[in-house]
Each structure stands twice: as structure tokens, then as C-alpha cells.
Amino acid sequence: MEGAGAGAGFRKELVSRLLHLHFKDDKTKVSGDALQLMAELLKIFVVEAAVRGVRQAQAEDTLRVDVDQLEKVLPQLVGERGSRRQWRCPAGWP
């Protein structure tokens, strides 16, 4: 995320690269408005994950948000309520 504070967000170049990683056709294009919308959605997702991670840490009487807390709140964020599947970090992540 660029900058700091309430106005920080994801750069369009990064959002574009992330989207293109999942396109089947390399020639697929994304409009500037679509990139801006996706950047805003990513920002909202990350802030919500952080807030829920903090609440989870507080519920566990922990002073620090760690991967453990984020793994516990992630299913709520991606709509896997009631799912028994466990989220795993992508390759290369701790």
C-alpha cells in the first residue's frame, strides 16, 4: 500500500499485475476505472482483515496480531462460513 494513513491504497500497477496473474489470456486488458475499483476493494479487504485480526488478538488476550489470528478470521472474509477447509498461506509465504 502506498503512503500512510486513511488515504493509503494499492498502486494501479500492482493491482494490474495481480489481476493478470489469474487471466487465461495474456492479452486481456483492464480499464483504469476497473483498476481503481479493484484497488479500493483490496484496501477495504486489508483494513477489514487488520481490524478483525486485532479483535481476535484481543479476544485471545494477545498484544500482537500474528498469522494465527489472521488465519482464524480469514474464512469470515472470504465467505467460507461453516467450512471445515483450513486456509493455507500461498507458496513462499511464512
N, C-alpha and C positions, 0 to 999 in steps of 0.2 A: 504494500500500500504506500502510496506516495504521501509525503508530508506527515503532519501530526495533527491531532485534534479532530473536531467534528467534520471538517471539510476534506479529510484524507480519503483517498479512494484508490482503485486499481487503474493503472495506465491502460489505455486502449490497446497498446501494442501487446501487453501481457495477456489481456483478455482475448485478443485475436489469436495469439499463439495457443492458448489453452483450448479455444474452440476448434481450431484447425487440427489439433491432436486427435479429435474424435470425428472429423469429417471423413467420409469414404472417398470423396472426390477432392483431390488437391486443388482443383480449380474453383471450388466453392468460395463465394465472396460473401462478406458480411458488411452491411451498411454501417455508417458511422452512428446512426441512431440506435441500431441494434447493439453495437459495441457499448455505447453509453448505457443502455438499459441493462445489459449483462454486467457491466462494471458496478452499477448501483445494486443489482441483486446480489452480487458477490460480497459487496460491502455490508449489506444488511445481514447476509448469512454469517459472515465472520463476526460481526458485532453481536449477533444473537448467540452464536456459539460461545463467545467470550463471556457474555452475561450469564448464560446457563452454566458454563464451567465454573464461574465464580460462585454461583448459588450452590452448585454441587459440592464444591470445596468447603463452603461454609457449613453445609449440612453434615459434612464429614469432619467438621472441626479441624480443617487443614488450612494453613496460612498460604499455601501455594497451589495454583492450578497446574496440574500436570496432565500428561497424556491419559492417565487413568480417569480423571474427571471428564475429559473431553470424550473419551470412548463411551462413557455412561450416558452422556447427553446427545451424542450424535444420532442415535436411532430416532429420537424425537424430532430432530431437524430434517432428516431425510425421509420421514414418513414410514418408518418401519415399526410402528407401534404394535406391540404384541408379537413381533417377530422374534424368533429364537436365534436367528443368524447373528453372529458376532462380527462386528466391523473389524477389518484388519487394515493397518497402515499400508499404503502403496509401497512398492519396492523402492528401496533407497531411503525410506523414512525410518526414524528410530522406532 
